[in-house]
């Protein structure tokens, strides 16, 4: 096969249809209102929305199941919650924002003075107009979240408090989608599915990965691609516990979160630090952004810390735009649908797709005429470049590939050494192979059928 990268990945926009960024934003908008936590019907509703885009295998793991040093918790579901003043007005209302309730709050029905209620209220004094996001997963408690300026306006008096929730034996739910490639070697793409109405963290990651899975489903690939949508921490731990015999197939992996805002893209390397995916993502980001952040691994963050735990040490990094905890909207009501935008979502989608191009298309070709430079003009190669302002880079790519194609240098090696994008190097390699000057060029993904 001598297809090019452009042939392998069809346009991100159907004729007359919305852009992929608009489609991803639409999916995020459908996910946004759902009240998710680490268990419960909110997770199931979210997976049902994703399942309308891609086939998902749904797993239910019973409460009390031992997963390494952890135990699957009881299932939490909530129907309603409020704080009502003496006039019967809901001053805090779950129906207005599901961030108003501390996730995993136990059921409560009581009347209490403001002084007692304050002990169960969480605010952000430094961001007085915003509602914070708080949880109480493993410490049975209850609470509400509200804007600090609103709390300051509450008069003394009695308040009716209701959290109509259940916390009982049930199950933890996660979903996975597998695109079967030519081999059983896998690429793992993972996003957490436990946050409520937070658009960037992490409706954006769920939506981007669902649409990426749709794109890959149309292609023949060398690797198999596993998309995992699971609750943060406990979901990844549960999946790893149930798939210990299978994780050895994972050759590359990326955790995806906070990919819808306008921040410059960032990538945190795997624990190994020099895994192929670390090189591939660093290369893509350096060509995609004027100021990307390439960070060393640390054992704090999202589920990459579970995949990279010493017992597994999988080659899994973390891709974000603005980094968790470092943008003011993080874990607040300001992380809304206006904070993410189609252009940023599409850029993140393209970055992941470019990394997959490298994963699929890398190889170590061999120059079939290694003694001095072959005459490219009489083979029509310069004419094949088509002119235009990118012709000098494409011409240099031909020369770099011919010079380094000794069977020991990969295409990614060539891209890194030349400073050219991998896609330009790969296209040059396919052109040279088509003219009989190169062998061993790795086929790129191409449409099914």
N, C-alpha and C positions, 0 to 999 in steps of 0.2 A: 504494500500500500504506500502511496506517495502523496497522500493528502496533506494539506497544510493546516496550520492552527485555525485559520479562518474557516476552512471547510469543516473542521472538527466541531467547532462551537458556533452554531447558527446565531443569527442576530438576536439581541435581547428584546426585540419588539416585533410583534406580528404586524403584517401590513394593515394599517388603519387602526391598530389596537393600541392599548396603553403600553407605556414603557414598563420594563421589568421593575423599575423603582416604584412606579405608581401601583403596580400589582402587589409588590411586597408591602407597601404602606397600607394598602387596602386590607391585606391579611392582618397586619399589626393592629389596625383599627378594629377589626372584628374580635381580636383576642383581648384588647385593652380592657373592656368592661368586666371581664370574668374575674371573680374573686378566687384566686389560686392560693394554695398553700402546699405543704409538702405531702399532703394526702387529701383525699376528698373528691367531691363531685366537681369542684372547680377544675381540678386536674383532668378529670374525665371529659368535661366539656371542652377544654382546650385541646385535648388530643382528638376529640371528634372534629373540631374545626380543622386541625392539621390533616386529619384523615380524609377530609373532603378534597384535599389537594394531592395527597400521596397515600398509597396503601400503608397502613400501620399495623404492626402486630402489637396488641395490647397485653400487658402482663399485670396481674394482680398478685401481690405478695402479702400474705396474711400478717396482721399485727402479731407481734411476739416472735416473729421469725428472727433467728440469730444470723447476723451478717457481719462476720469478723468480730470486732469488739463492740459492735453496735447491735441494737434490737429495733426492728421495724416498729414504729410507734403506733398508738391508737389513731384511728381515723377521725379527722375533724371536719365538721360541716357546720355552716352557719346560714340561718334564714333571715335574721333581722337583728338589729342592735341600735340602741339610741340612748341618749341622755336627754331627759325632758324636764323643763323647768316647772315652776309652780303654776304657770299659765297653761301648761300642757304643750308648749312649743318644743319641738326637737332642736336642741341647741347643738347636738352632735347626732348625725344621722348616717347610718351605714348605707342607706339607699342613695345618698348623695355621693358618697365616696367610700369604697371599701377599705381605703387606707385608715378610716376613722377607728377601726377596731384592731387591737393588737392580735396578730395572727396566732391562732391556737388558744385564744382566750377560753377559759372554762365558762359554762353557763352561769349567769348572774341575773337575779331579779331582786332589787332592793331599793329602798329610799334612804338617802343619806345627806348630811350637810355638805356644803361645798368644801369645807376643810378636809373631810374624809375623802371626798371624790378626787380632790387634787392629787392625792397619793397614787391614784390610778390613771392620771392624765400625763401624756407625753407631748411635749412641744419642742420647738426650736427657737429659743429666745434670740439667737443670732439671725434667724430667718423668720421673723414673726408672722409673716403672711402665709407660710407654707405648712402643710400637714406632713409630719414625718411618717416613715414606714418602720414599724417595730414588730418583733415576733417574740413568742414565748414557747418555742417548740418543745423544749425538754425541761421546762420548769413550770409546773402547773400554776397558772396565775390568770389574771384578767386585766384588761386595760383598754383605754381609748387614746386616740391621737387627734390633736386638733391644732389649729393655728394659735400661736402664742398670743397674738393680739386679741383673738376671740376669747381665750381663757381670761385675759385680763379684764374683759368687759363683763364677765359673769357676776351678777350680784350675789351676795350672801343669801342663804336660804336652803330649802330642801330640794333635792333633785331625784327624780325617778331614773333608775339605771336598769337597762335590760340588755342582756346578750342572749339571744335565742339561738343557742348552738348546741351541738352534741360532740362529745369526745368519748368514743367507745371503740371496741374491737371492730376492725374492718380490714382494710388493706392499703398498701402503698401501690400506686399505679404508675407505670411508665410505658412508653411506646418506642418502637424502633422500626426503621425501614431499611431493608437491605436491597441494594442494587447489585446483582450478581455480575461480576466481571469474568474475564477469561480464566482468572486464577482465584483461589480462595484467600490470597493475601488481601488484607483489608486496610482501608483508610477509615478512621473513626472521626466523625463529626458530631459534636455533642453540644447541647444547649440545655440550660436548666429551665424547668417548667413550673416553678413553685412561687414566683412572685405575682402579686395581684396587679393593680393598675399602675404599672411602671412601664412606660413605652420603650425606653432605651434598654432598661434592665428589667425584663428581658424579652418583651414582645418582639423587639427588633431581631434578636438572635434566632428566635423560633421561626419568624417569618422568612428571614433570609435563608435559613437552612431548608425549610420546606420547599421554597422555590428553587433552591440549588438542587435538591433531590429530584424535582420535576425535570430540570434541565438534563441532569445526568441520566435519568431514566430513558431518555431518547437516544442514548449513545451506547456504542460498544466500547467497553473499556478493558484495560488490562487488569486493573485492580477491582476488587469488590468494595463497595462503599456502604458503610453502616452509619445511619443517622440515628442518634439516640436523643430522645426527649424525656428527661427524667428530673425529678426533684433534686435540687442542689444538695450536695454532700451525701445525705442518706440515700438518694437515688443512685448516684454513681457508685457508692459503696455496695449497695444492694446488687446492682448490675454486675459489678466485678466479682462479687461473691458467687453469683449464679453462673458466671461464665469463665471461671478460672481456666478451664481446659481450652478455651477458645481465644483468649487474649493474646496468645503467642502468634496469632495470625496478623496482628495489627502491626503494620509497617510504618504508618504515618498517622498523625492525629492532630485535630485542632478543636479546642473549646471556643465557642463563639458567644460573645456577650457584648452589649453596649456598642452596637455597630450601626446605629441609625442617626447619630448626632453629627454635627459639623466639625468635630474635632479631627485633628490629624490622626491617621491610623497608627496603631501600636501593636507590637507583638512581644510576648514574653516567651523566651525559649523554654524548651523542655528541660527536665532535670539533667539530661545528658549534655545539653549545651551545644553540641555539635551534630545533632541528628540531622538527617537530610531535610526534614520539614523545617527545621530552624534555618538552614541555609536558603531553602526555597522561599519561605515567607520573608526573610530579610531581603532577598533579591527583589521580590515583587514589590515590597513596600518602598524600597529605595527608588524604584522607577515609577511608583504610583503617586508619590507625595514629595513635596519639597522638604518636609521636616518630620519624617516618621520617627517613632521611638522604638528602638530594638533593645529589649530589656533582658537581663539575666534572670534565670529562674529564682524564685523564692517560694517557700512552702506556705504562702498565704495568698488567697485569691479565690478562684472558682474551682471547678472540678478537676482541673489539670493537676491539682495537688494530690488527688486520689489516684489518678492514672499514673502519676509520677512517684507514688510512694515507693520505698525501696524494694518492697516485695514484688512490684510489677515493673517499675522503671520504664514505662512505655514512652515512646517518642511522641509526646503530645504537648503542644504549646497552647498559648492563649492569644486569640486575636480580638482586639477591641478598637474602637476609635478613642474617644476620651476614656481614660482609665477609671475603673471603679474607685469610688471614694475620693476622686480628685476633681470632680466637677460639681458645682454647687447644687445642681438639680438632683444629684444622686440620692436615692432613697427618700425622695420627697414628692409632694404632689406636683412639683414643677416638672417632673419627668413625665410629661404628658404627650399627647399626639402632636402638639405643636413643637415639641422639642426635637422630634425626629422629622426627617424630610426625605422625599423620594430620591433626590440626587445622592444623598449620603448613603442611603440603603443600596442604591444601584452601584455606587462605588465599592461598597463592601462586598457585594455580590461578585463584582468583577475581580476584586482582589482574590477572593477564594477560588474563583474559576481559573485565574491565572496560576495560582499555586497548583491546582489540579492539572493544568497543562504541563507544568514542570514534572510533577509526579508521574504522569502518564508518558510524557514524551522524552524524558531523559534517557540517555544511552551513551555508549562509547563507540562511535563510528570509526571506520578505518579508511584512510585515503588510499585509493587504488593506484594513484600515480604520485608516489611520495618523493620522487627524485626531481627536485625543482618544481616551480610553480607551473601548473598546466595552463595552456592558452585558453582563457575563458571567452574571449571575444568571438573566436570562430565557432564556439559551441552555443552561441546565442545567449549566454548567461547575462551579459550586461544589458542586452535588450529586454530580457525577461524581468529586469528590475523595474522597468516601467517609468523611470524618470521620477521627477518630483523631488521635494526637499529632503525626503528620507532616503534617497538613492545612495548618498555617500555612506550612510550607516549600513545599508544593506550590502553595498560593495565590500565594505570592510568586514562584514560578517562572513562573506564568502572566503575571504583571505584568512581570517582567524580559524574558521572551521577546517579549511584545507591544511593549515599549518599545525593545528593541534590534534587532528584526527589520526592519532597513532595507536588507537585501541586502548590507551590508558587514561585519556582525558574524556570526561563526560561533557555533554552539551552545557550542563550547568557550570562546570569548570570553565568552559569557554566563555560563557556569558559573564561570569564573575571576573575573569581575567581581562576580557575586552572592555568591560563596562557597558556592554550592549544588552538590551532586554533579551531574555530567554526566547521570547517569541521570534525575534529577528534572527537569532542564531538558529533556531529550529527550522524556520522557513528556508534559510540558506542551506542547511543540511539536506532538506528534502529536494531543493532545486539541484544540488550537486549529485544527489543519488539518482535523480531522474535523468541526468546526463551521463551516468555511468562512471562518475568520478569518486563515488563514495559507496561504501557498503556498511551494513549493520546499523542503519538509521532506524530508531524505534518508531513503530507506527503510532500515530496520534489517535485519540478517540474519534470515532466517526459515527454518523447516524445509523441507527438500527435499520435492517432491511437490505 
